[in-house]
């Protein structure tokens, strides 16, 4: 199937797949969550998708990530459509209203910062559980996992077990793994709420 702009589709990586699913799901006016703010690239991307009437809640436990994202959002003129929270993503139910269209996770560490601070398996599982409660029917959760370090490997295995147990009548779960690449290559879980 040809792309509308005439370009060929290129299968690049887990992050690009997650972005593609977000573009197919999010509409102007939606409320969405960036569960792992980082440098703010995903926050900015989601701001563009939700438009002027939508809203993005973004979480990170590092003040540096919040400040980097705040600068990026301000420069783009998207301050009114964001709530940036210096808080763990496992607390999202305390801040985010139910009925969101999408939640995006990009696990691991803050790019350009110390690798000692990473997402953790227990809080990641809590956050994914919270996200599944918050999304509206038809909404999605994407989780990019980076098994190239010990905690990332633990997150991958725990998430695979967790999502395998989700009720198929309530959720559809798709797992993307590049089978001809290293086992350390980023991988993606896509979860859609049916009802």
N, C-alpha and C positions, 0 to 999 in steps of 0.2 A: 504494500500500500504506500503510495507516494505521500510525502509530507506536503502540507499546504503551501509552504514557501519554496518548494522545489528541492530542499536539501534532503540528503539521505539520512536515515536514522543511524546513529552510531552508538553501539552498546559500550558505554565507557566505564562506569563504576557504580558502587552502591549509592553514593551520594547523588549522582545524577539520576539514577532510577527513582530515588526518593523525591527529588525535585519534580520529576516528570509526573509522578502520582499526585503530588500537591497541585500542580498546574491543572490536572484533569479534574480535581475535586473541589478546590476552593473557588468561590465566587465573590464578587463585590458585595461588601456588607457582612461577610462572615466573621466570626470570632474564632481565632486559632491560637495555638500555643507553640512557642519555641522552647522546648524543655531543657535545652542545653545551649545557652546563648553564645558562649565562646567569644569570637571576635565580632559577632553581629552580622555576619554575612547571611545566615539563614533568617535572622530577624528581619533584615532589610528585604530579602526576597519575599517573605510572607507579607510584609507591609505592602509591597507592590501588588500582590495577589488580592488582598482584602480591599484595597482601594480606600478612598476617603471615608466611606461609611462603615468600614470594618475595623477590627481591633486585634492587636497581637499582644499576648502576654508572654514575656520572656523571662527565663529563670537561669541563674548561675550562682554558685557559692563563692565565687571569687570577685572581689571588688574591681580588680583589673579588667575582668571581662565585662562587667556592667559599665565601667567608664569607657572602654573601647566601643562598646555597642552604642552608648549614649551619644558619643561623638559622631558615629556613623549615621545614626538615626536623625540627629540634629542637622547634619550636613545635607541630608536628603529631604529635609522638611517634613518628616514623618512623626514628629514628637507627639502630636495629638492622637495618633492611632496606635500608640504603644504604651504598655505598662511594663517597665523593667524592674525586676525583683531580685534583690540580693538575698536569695533563699534557695534551698534545695528543691529540685523538681518533685520530690516526694511530697512536698507541701502544697502542690498546685490546687487541691480541692479547697484549701483555705482562701484562695485568692481568685479563682477562675469560676465563672458561672457555668452551670451545666448547659449542654446543648451546643458545644463547640463543633466546628466542622472538621478540624484536623489538629493533630499534635505531632510535632516533629522532634525526634531524638537523634542527636549525632554524638554518640558516646566517646569516651576517651579523655583527652586532656586539652587544655587551652593551647591552641597553636601559638608557638613562640614563647611559651612559658615553661616553667619547670614541669617535668613529667611525673614528679612525685605526687601531684594532685590530680587524681583521675576520678571518673565516675566509679561508683562502687556497686557491686552486685545487689546487695540488700536494698539500697535506696533506689536503684534502677528498677528492680522488680516492684517496689511499692509505687514508684512513679508511673510505671506502665499500667499497673492496676488502677490507679487514680485516673489516668487518661482514658481507660476503657469505660470507666463510669461516667466521665464528663462528655464524651463524644455523642453526638446525635446519631440517629439511624442514618446510614449512608456515609457517615463520617469515617475518617481513617486515622490510624496511628502508624507512623513509619519509625523504625528503629535501625539506625546504622550502627553496627558493632565492629570493633576493631580488635580481632584476636591476636594481634602482633605483640601483645604484652600479657603478663600473667593475669591481671585483673580483667582484661578484655576477653581472654579465653574463658575465665570463670563466668563472665556476663553472658557470653555466647551460649554456653552449655545450659546455664540456668534459664535463660530466655527461651531456648529451644524446648526445654522441658515444660516451662510455664505455658507458652502459647499452644503447645500440643494438647494441653488439657482444657483449652477453652471450648465451650459448648458450640458445636458447629451450627446450631440453629440461630445462635446469637451473633457469632463472629465467623468471618472467613479469614483465613491466615495463609499468606504466601511467604515462602522463604527463598530468597535469592542468594545463591552461592556460585561463584565462578569456578566451576569444577576443574578447569584446566589451568588454574592459577595456584599460587601458594596457599596453604591453609591459613596463612596470616593475612590474606587479602580481606579488606572490609566486606562485610556481608549485611544483608538487609532483610528485616522482617516487615511485612505489610499486613496490617490488621484492619479489616473493615467491619463496622457494626451493621448487622442486618436489621435488628429491631430493638 
